[in-house]
C-alpha cells in the first residue's frame, strides 16, 4: 500500500509540474502573439493599401484605353464601331453619309450662331452715337389689372442720346397726343381712365374712343420698350446749298 501511495504522489507531482510548464508555455505564446499583433495589423494595412493603389491604377489604365482606343483593336473592329447604320462597311456611301452628317451639324451650328447674332441685334438699345438709327418702340402701361401695350411705331433717330432720354421723350409725346390715342377695350370694360364715360357705341366697339386724359398718378405707369433695328451713316450736310436756298426764300418773300 505504501508503494502504491508513493507512486500516486510521484505521478501527481509530475502532473503538477507538467501543468505548470504548460501554463508557462501558454503565457509565453500569448505574450508573443500580443507582441506580433501590431505588426500583423501593420502588414495587413499595407497589403490593403497596395491593393487599393493597384485598383486605382487599373481603373486609370482602363479609362485611358477607352479614350485613346486599345492598340490591339483591329481595323475590322474599328470599321464595325464606326459603321453608319444601313451602310455596308468600306463603301464610299458611308464616307459620303459621314460628310453629310458633318455638313448638317455645321449647318445647325451656323443657324445657332445666326440666331444668337439676330438676338443680340434685336436687343440693341444703344442710342449713344451720331449714326442714323432706325428705332422701333412701343408705349407700355404697367398698372396692375390695366396692363396694355400700345401699337408699335418706328422712327429715324439721329441724335446722340441715352435710353432714358429717349424713353422720356416718347412718354411726353404720348401724353401730348392722348386725344388721338385709342382706348384699349380692356380699359373700356373696366371704365378706365377715371371720370371717363363711354357711349354704348364705344363700349360695343363700333365707335372709336380716345383716352383724352390720364391722372397724374396713372402717368407714372407709362414705360417705353424700344430696340435699334439698323444703323446708317449720315450724309454730310451741304451748308452752301442750304444757305443758297434760305437766301432764295428770303428773296422770294421780299
CORWO-V992591 format. One line per field, one symbol per residue. ss: DSSP state (@ for helix, = for strand, . for the rest). A space follows every 10 residues. Layout:
# CORWO-V992591
ss: ???
This chain:
# CORWO-V992591
ss: .@@@@@@@@@ @@@@@@@@@@ @@@@@@@@@@ @@@@@@@@@@ @@@@@@@@@@ @@@@@@@@@@ @@@@@@@@.. ....@@@@@@ @@........ .@@@@@@@@@ @@@@@@@@@@ @@@@@@@@@@ @@........ .========= =......==. ..=====... ..@@@@@@@@ @@@@@@.... .=..@@@@@. .........@ @@@@.....= .....@@@@. .========= ==......@@ @@@@@@@@@@ @@@.
